Amino acid sequence: MQMDNAARLWMIKTAHANLWRIPDFEIEDMIQEGFAVFYRIADTYPNITDMRHTMSLFKTAYINHIHCLAKTASRQRDMAATLAQQIETTASVELDSFDFVALVDNMPKEVGAVLRLLATEKGRAALRKPYAVKNGKRETLNERLCSLLNINPKTFLGSTARKRGTWFWDHDDGETVDIAAMVKHHFS
């Protein structure tokens, strides 16, 4: 099934109207997402021949997809703000501090390496640089940290989980520890 002109015009108008919700997207990205949603609908429901029915499904699916993209973008901004706040929290950490050394020694080596990186101005400056784009894909935070720490991205933070916008890690006894709260407690 091919997209008709009415569906294409509605999609472009909707993409323009909702572009502000996803700041990382350009209009071409939004339109491409619309085409992907339309053809996914066409593949999922091959027996529908009535264009009104297809258009109704497409409108619902595309609006829902835009909501999901906006929610994901909002979460990413929130996580970036949380990380920036955590970086500022650790900015005053002295590497000579006994508490810092004791804290880092009790953490998994990857987490300790990240905290050591955050404790230096050079490390914080490296994290603030714009993300690289390779083959049309933006570098992730995990890839950035791995490149700065010379760690394999596939094994980085193996036992560490990312939850609720804060870094956590699990003790061997199964207890989960909030790293940001621990750093804040030790250095406040």
Backbone bond lengths (Angstrom), bond angles and torsions (degrees), N, CA, C in turn:
res aa  C-N    CA-C-N  psi(-1)  N-CA   C-N-CA  omega(-1)  CA-C   N-CA-C  phi
1 M - - - 1.444 - - 1.529 107.93 -
2 Q 1.300 116.24 133.66 1.459 122.56 179.26 1.525 109.89 -97.77
3 M 1.317 115.45 147.92 1.459 120.48 176.84 1.528 108.41 -74.24
4 D 1.324 116.39 128.63 1.461 118.86 178.85 1.528 110.05 -84.02
5 N 1.314 115.58 173.38 1.453 121.15 -174.53 1.527 112.08 -64.97
6 A 1.328 118.07 -37.30 1.467 121.11 179.76 1.527 110.71 -63.36
7 A 1.315 116.87 -42.75 1.469 120.88 178.83 1.525 110.33 -65.40
8 R 1.324 116.76 -40.75 1.462 121.40 -179.97 1.538 110.29 -63.85
9 L 1.323 117.05 -44.91 1.463 120.53 179.60 1.520 111.32 -64.60
10 W 1.344 117.18 -42.84 1.472 120.37 177.86 1.526 110.51 -61.54
11 M 1.345 116.58 -42.71 1.461 121.17 -179.33 1.531 111.01 -62.24
12 I 1.324 117.19 -43.85 1.466 120.71 -179.46 1.525 110.36 -66.01
13 K 1.323 117.10 -42.90 1.466 120.91 178.18 1.530 110.60 -62.34
14 T 1.322 117.34 -42.94 1.463 121.87 179.42 1.525 110.69 -67.29
15 A 1.324 117.09 -38.68 1.470 120.83 178.19 1.524 110.36 -62.54
16 H 1.327 117.01 -44.60 1.476 120.45 178.20 1.525 110.89 -63.86
17 A 1.333 116.92 -41.35 1.464 120.73 -177.17 1.519 112.43 -67.75
18 N 1.329 117.97 -27.61 1.466 121.16 -175.21 1.521 113.76 -108.49
19 L 1.313 117.44 5.38 1.470 120.82 -178.09 1.521 111.98 -60.92
20 W 1.310 118.57 -34.79 1.465 122.99 -178.73 1.523 111.92 -62.33
21 R 1.323 118.25 -22.38 1.460 121.71 -176.46 1.520 112.90 -76.21
22 I 1.334 116.52 -20.78 1.463 121.12 -177.13 1.526 107.81 -127.39
23 P 1.334 117.50 86.88 1.465 120.77 -172.22 1.530 114.98 -62.38
24 D 1.324 118.18 -24.24 1.465 120.40 -178.38 1.530 112.32 -79.96
25 F 1.323 117.62 -9.90 1.462 121.90 -176.68 1.529 110.38 -96.03
26 E 1.318 114.70 149.26 1.457 121.75 169.74 1.516 106.97 -105.15
27 I 1.308 116.99 168.63 1.468 120.45 -175.75 1.532 111.45 -60.87
28 E 1.326 117.04 -35.60 1.465 119.92 179.16 1.525 110.92 -63.85
29 D 1.345 116.41 -36.62 1.465 120.46 177.73 1.526 110.95 -64.22
30 M 1.332 115.89 -42.36 1.472 120.11 -179.60 1.525 110.54 -65.22
31 I 1.316 116.45 -41.57 1.470 119.58 179.25 1.518 110.25 -66.20
32 Q 1.327 117.21 -40.64 1.463 120.72 178.10 1.528 110.74 -62.44
33 E 1.326 116.58 -40.06 1.473 120.16 176.22 1.528 110.02 -61.35
34 G 1.329 116.75 -38.65 1.467 120.63 178.32 1.518 111.91 -63.06
35 F 1.331 116.76 -44.65 1.465 119.51 177.06 1.527 110.85 -61.02
36 A 1.332 116.32 -42.00 1.470 119.75 179.67 1.533 111.03 -61.42
37 V 1.332 116.25 -42.44 1.466 119.88 179.06 1.524 110.03 -64.64
38 F 1.334 117.25 -44.56 1.470 119.75 -178.94 1.531 111.00 -59.99
39 Y 1.325 117.47 -47.74 1.457 119.57 -176.89 1.527 112.07 -72.86
40 R 1.322 116.90 -24.90 1.468 118.92 171.94 1.532 109.70 -67.38
41 I 1.332 117.26 -40.48 1.466 121.53 176.14 1.527 109.67 -62.31
42 A 1.334 116.58 -45.19 1.464 120.64 -179.60 1.531 111.38 -62.38
43 D 1.338 117.44 -38.25 1.465 120.54 178.28 1.524 112.12 -72.65
44 T 1.330 116.27 -36.58 1.460 120.36 -177.82 1.527 111.79 -71.89
45 Y 1.323 116.68 -35.31 1.471 121.54 -177.84 1.527 110.29 -122.02
46 P 1.335 117.96 71.49 1.469 119.89 -175.89 1.535 113.51 -70.24
47 N 1.319 118.68 -19.70 1.462 121.20 -176.06 1.519 113.24 -85.12
48 I 1.329 118.23 -8.73 1.459 120.66 -179.91 1.525 108.33 -79.04
49 T 1.325 115.93 120.48 1.463 120.26 179.27 1.528 111.47 -109.25
50 D 1.313 116.75 -17.82 1.464 120.84 179.94 1.522 109.12 -76.23
51 M 1.325 117.02 118.08 1.458 121.09 -177.14 1.528 111.34 -66.21
52 R 1.341 118.48 -30.21 1.464 120.11 178.13 1.530 110.52 -63.20
53 H 1.333 116.67 -41.72 1.463 120.92 178.71 1.532 110.43 -65.55
54 T 1.325 116.25 -45.10 1.464 120.94 178.35 1.530 110.57 -61.28
55 M 1.320 116.50 -42.68 1.458 120.78 -179.89 1.521 111.08 -63.79
56 S 1.319 116.70 -39.72 1.462 120.54 177.77 1.528 110.89 -62.52
57 L 1.326 116.55 -45.59 1.466 120.39 177.08 1.525 110.78 -62.64
58 F 1.322 116.66 -43.41 1.460 121.63 -178.94 1.522 111.34 -61.98
59 K 1.335 117.43 -45.65 1.460 120.54 179.75 1.525 111.10 -58.66
60 T 1.324 116.25 -47.37 1.464 120.39 -179.68 1.524 111.17 -63.25
61 A 1.324 116.11 -46.67 1.468 120.23 -177.27 1.529 111.17 -65.80
62 Y 1.330 117.77 -40.70 1.468 120.95 -177.93 1.532 110.95 -68.67
63 I 1.315 117.37 -43.88 1.473 120.23 177.45 1.530 109.89 -62.23
64 N 1.329 117.66 -43.87 1.473 120.51 177.53 1.524 111.25 -61.95
65 H 1.324 116.52 -38.67 1.468 120.53 179.00 1.533 110.46 -65.18
66 I 1.325 116.61 -40.53 1.466 120.36 177.48 1.529 110.04 -63.69
67 H 1.341 117.09 -40.88 1.467 120.29 177.26 1.529 110.26 -59.90
68 C 1.335 117.25 -44.26 1.468 120.79 179.71 1.528 110.91 -63.56
69 L 1.333 117.40 -43.03 1.466 120.39 178.61 1.526 110.92 -62.88
70 A 1.332 116.64 -41.15 1.464 120.31 179.78 1.524 111.08 -66.32
71 K 1.323 116.44 -40.82 1.463 120.13 179.33 1.528 110.21 -64.82
72 T 1.328 117.06 -41.63 1.464 121.13 178.21 1.526 110.61 -63.97
73 A 1.335 117.21 -43.21 1.472 120.57 178.79 1.520 110.79 -63.37
74 S 1.327 116.58 -39.03 1.466 120.81 178.68 1.527 110.58 -64.54
75 R 1.325 116.39 -42.92 1.471 120.09 178.42 1.516 111.00 -63.14
76 Q 1.335 116.52 -39.97 1.457 119.78 179.87 1.528 110.41 -64.87
77 R 1.342 117.12 -39.79 1.465 119.39 176.79 1.521 110.71 -64.38
78 D 1.359 116.72 -40.49 1.458 120.46 178.83 1.530 110.73 -63.68
79 M 1.345 116.66 -42.08 1.458 119.59 179.29 1.522 110.84 -66.13
80 A 1.335 117.13 -38.24 1.469 120.15 178.04 1.525 110.03 -64.53
81 A 1.334 116.88 -39.41 1.466 119.98 178.31 1.525 110.59 -66.36
82 T 1.333 116.62 -39.76 1.461 120.91 178.16 1.526 110.26 -63.87
83 L 1.330 116.35 -43.78 1.463 119.72 178.50 1.523 110.38 -62.92
84 A 1.332 116.95 -42.64 1.473 119.91 178.46 1.522 110.41 -61.43
85 Q 1.334 116.84 -39.96 1.464 120.52 178.33 1.533 109.95 -65.22
86 Q 1.339 116.53 -40.75 1.459 119.53 178.85 1.518 110.93 -66.29
87 I 1.334 116.82 -35.78 1.463 120.20 177.34 1.523 109.62 -64.97
88 E 1.335 117.05 -43.23 1.457 120.30 178.48 1.530 111.24 -64.66
89 T 1.336 116.85 -35.62 1.465 121.24 178.46 1.520 110.35 -62.78
90 T 1.328 116.13 -39.89 1.460 119.81 -177.74 1.524 112.42 -88.21
91 A 1.338 117.77 -1.52 1.465 120.16 -175.35 1.519 112.49 -63.15
92 S 1.327 117.14 -29.75 1.456 119.51 -177.47 1.526 112.73 -90.81
93 V 1.319 117.32 5.46 1.463 121.09 -177.23 1.532 109.86 -71.65
94 E 1.288 116.49 131.68 1.457 122.15 176.13 1.525 108.43 -96.72
95 L 1.318 116.79 131.40 1.461 119.64 179.21 1.528 111.74 -64.92
96 D 1.340 117.41 -22.95 1.452 120.07 179.68 1.523 111.90 -80.28
97 S 1.311 116.59 -11.38 1.454 120.83 -176.28 1.527 110.56 -62.55
98 F 1.327 115.53 129.18 1.459 120.42 179.85 1.520 110.87 -62.73
99 D 1.349 116.72 -41.04 1.463 120.27 179.20 1.520 111.32 -59.82
100 F 1.336 116.78 -42.71 1.455 120.51 -179.14 1.523 110.32 -63.56
101 V 1.337 116.64 -46.25 1.467 120.31 -179.34 1.523 110.27 -63.02
102 A 1.330 117.50 -42.30 1.462 120.92 178.98 1.526 110.70 -64.97
103 L 1.317 116.34 -40.87 1.457 120.91 179.10 1.517 110.71 -62.46
104 V 1.316 117.03 -48.62 1.464 121.68 -177.16 1.527 111.16 -66.80
105 D 1.315 117.43 -35.58 1.464 120.23 -179.41 1.519 112.36 -66.40
106 N 1.330 118.03 -24.49 1.462 121.71 -178.98 1.520 113.31 -90.86
107 M 1.316 117.47 3.13 1.461 121.86 -178.48 1.523 109.74 -106.77
108 P 1.338 116.52 163.37 1.465 118.77 172.50 1.521 109.66 -58.11
109 K 1.317 116.98 150.93 1.461 120.52 -173.23 1.526 112.27 -59.80
110 E 1.357 118.06 -35.13 1.463 120.26 -179.88 1.527 110.85 -66.09
111 V 1.323 117.35 -42.54 1.458 121.58 -179.62 1.524 109.96 -66.34
112 G 1.311 116.69 -42.09 1.460 120.56 176.59 1.516 111.85 -61.45
113 A 1.332 116.39 -39.11 1.463 120.01 178.77 1.528 110.87 -64.61
114 V 1.330 116.74 -39.31 1.468 120.09 177.78 1.520 110.28 -64.92
115 L 1.335 117.69 -43.89 1.463 120.47 179.37 1.525 111.72 -64.20
116 R 1.331 116.85 -38.68 1.472 119.43 176.29 1.530 110.42 -63.49
117 L 1.337 116.04 -38.55 1.459 120.45 177.90 1.524 110.37 -63.75
118 L 1.323 117.42 -43.16 1.462 121.85 179.99 1.523 112.66 -69.08
119 A 1.312 116.96 -22.22 1.461 120.99 -176.82 1.524 112.42 -80.35
120 T 1.334 117.60 -8.38 1.462 120.21 179.84 1.524 110.20 -110.51
121 E 1.307 115.98 146.59 1.472 119.82 178.16 1.524 110.72 -64.37
122 K 1.328 117.03 -36.89 1.464 121.01 179.29 1.532 110.23 -62.84
123 G 1.330 116.92 -42.06 1.456 121.07 179.02 1.523 112.06 -65.67
124 R 1.330 116.48 -43.21 1.472 120.11 178.49 1.528 110.49 -64.44
125 A 1.331 116.90 -38.31 1.468 120.06 178.66 1.531 110.44 -65.12
126 A 1.324 117.17 -39.62 1.465 120.62 178.92 1.528 111.07 -64.67
127 L 1.317 117.38 -35.37 1.466 120.71 179.10 1.527 111.97 -73.37
128 R 1.335 117.91 -25.40 1.466 121.05 -178.96 1.532 112.81 -81.13
129 K 1.308 117.89 -13.16 1.462 120.58 -178.85 1.533 109.82 -62.93
130 P 1.343 116.93 152.83 1.477 119.28 177.53 1.525 110.67 -61.35
131 Y 1.316 115.15 147.14 1.455 120.20 179.34 1.533 110.43 -70.71
132 A 1.317 115.48 142.11 1.458 121.25 177.99 1.521 109.82 -75.43
133 V 1.325 116.18 150.79 1.460 121.75 175.82 1.515 106.91 -119.11
134 K 1.341 115.96 121.67 1.463 121.44 179.78 1.516 107.97 -125.63
135 N 1.323 116.35 127.09 1.466 122.41 179.66 1.523 111.83 52.98
136 G 1.329 116.43 37.70 1.454 120.74 177.61 1.515 115.49 79.51
137 K 1.334 117.99 2.07 1.466 121.20 179.72 1.520 109.03 -114.65
138 R 1.341 114.91 134.63 1.456 120.37 -179.72 1.518 110.12 -79.11
139 E 1.313 115.41 142.38 1.457 122.48 175.98 1.537 109.04 -61.70
140 T 1.323 117.26 137.95 1.460 120.83 178.40 1.525 109.94 -90.29
141 L 1.330 115.82 166.44 1.462 120.19 177.30 1.525 109.95 -60.56
142 N 1.331 116.86 -41.94 1.458 120.72 178.90 1.532 110.58 -59.28
143 E 1.340 117.30 -44.17 1.461 120.33 179.24 1.530 110.80 -65.44
144 R 1.333 117.13 -38.50 1.471 120.64 178.89 1.522 109.85 -62.50
145 L 1.342 116.66 -49.11 1.462 119.98 -179.55 1.524 110.93 -61.90
146 C 1.326 116.47 -42.30 1.465 119.39 -179.93 1.521 112.18 -62.96
147 S 1.334 117.13 -40.00 1.460 118.80 179.61 1.527 110.96 -68.00
148 L 1.335 117.41 -36.67 1.465 120.20 178.98 1.522 112.41 -71.18
149 L 1.341 116.55 -30.56 1.466 120.79 -176.70 1.527 113.16 -100.94
150 N 1.348 117.01 0.14 1.465 122.16 -177.32 1.520 111.55 54.92
151 I 1.329 114.85 50.47 1.465 122.40 179.69 1.521 108.01 -119.86
152 N 1.323 117.32 146.14 1.459 122.63 177.05 1.528 109.19 -67.33
153 P 1.350 119.04 122.50 1.465 120.65 -177.31 1.525 114.25 -62.68
154 K 1.320 117.00 -24.52 1.467 119.34 -178.72 1.527 112.36 -75.60
155 T 1.319 117.05 -20.50 1.464 119.72 -179.35 1.524 112.70 -111.89
156 F 1.319 116.89 -4.18 1.464 120.52 -177.27 1.521 110.73 -62.62
157 L 1.326 116.00 135.53 1.458 123.48 -179.45 1.520 111.74 54.74
158 G 1.327 115.55 45.20 1.456 120.90 -178.04 1.510 113.93 -54.29
159 S 1.335 118.62 -44.28 1.456 120.35 -179.21 1.519 111.64 -99.98
160 T 1.314 116.81 4.65 1.461 120.49 -177.32 1.511 109.57 -99.05
161 A 1.288 116.76 140.02 1.463 121.28 -179.90 1.517 110.02 -115.60
162 R 1.299 116.69 150.32 1.463 122.88 177.54 1.530 106.79 -102.35
163 K 1.334 116.81 114.64 1.462 120.93 -177.02 1.513 109.89 -136.01
164 R 1.296 116.61 142.22 1.461 124.23 170.64 1.531 113.58 46.26
165 G 1.336 118.88 35.07 1.454 121.32 175.34 1.514 114.80 74.93
166 T 1.332 118.96 10.89 1.461 122.31 -179.85 1.520 108.48 -135.12
167 W 1.329 116.88 148.92 1.463 120.07 178.71 1.525 110.23 -78.83
168 F 1.316 116.48 132.51 1.452 123.65 176.35 1.525 107.88 -125.27
169 W 1.313 116.36 156.62 1.464 119.36 169.26 1.503 108.37 -143.19
170 D 1.328 115.63 155.73 1.455 122.04 -174.53 1.521 110.01 -104.69
171 H 1.354 115.03 129.16 1.463 120.17 171.71 1.523 109.02 -68.68
172 D 1.332 116.36 164.38 1.457 120.14 176.45 1.521 111.66 -63.14
173 D 1.345 116.85 -26.23 1.467 119.54 -178.65 1.533 111.64 -84.70
174 G 1.339 118.70 5.89 1.450 121.91 175.86 1.517 114.77 93.45
175 E 1.331 118.72 -4.76 1.456 121.80 179.70 1.532 109.35 -77.47
176 T 1.328 116.86 134.73 1.456 122.05 178.32 1.516 109.18 -96.28
177 V 1.345 116.40 133.10 1.456 121.83 -177.06 1.524 109.20 -118.89
178 D 1.322 116.71 133.89 1.456 123.58 176.17 1.533 107.77 -84.52
179 I 1.329 115.75 108.92 1.465 120.63 -175.16 1.522 110.91 -65.13
180 A 1.324 117.56 -42.99 1.467 120.57 -178.63 1.527 110.66 -60.98
181 A 1.333 117.02 -42.47 1.466 119.94 179.27 1.531 110.13 -65.76
182 M 1.331 116.77 -37.19 1.460 120.45 179.68 1.524 110.07 -65.10
183 V 1.341 116.73 -44.04 1.455 120.21 179.76 1.524 109.70 -64.57
184 K 1.325 116.61 -44.15 1.466 121.10 -179.73 1.530 110.66 -61.97
185 H 1.334 116.56 -41.02 1.459 120.99 179.55 1.531 110.82 -64.14
186 H 1.314 117.30 -44.06 1.464 120.95 -176.80 1.517 113.73 -73.18
187 F 1.339 117.85 -27.62 1.455 119.80 -171.72 1.517 113.50 -119.31
188 S 1.311 117.91 14.29 1.471 119.79 177.85 1.506 109.83 -91.48
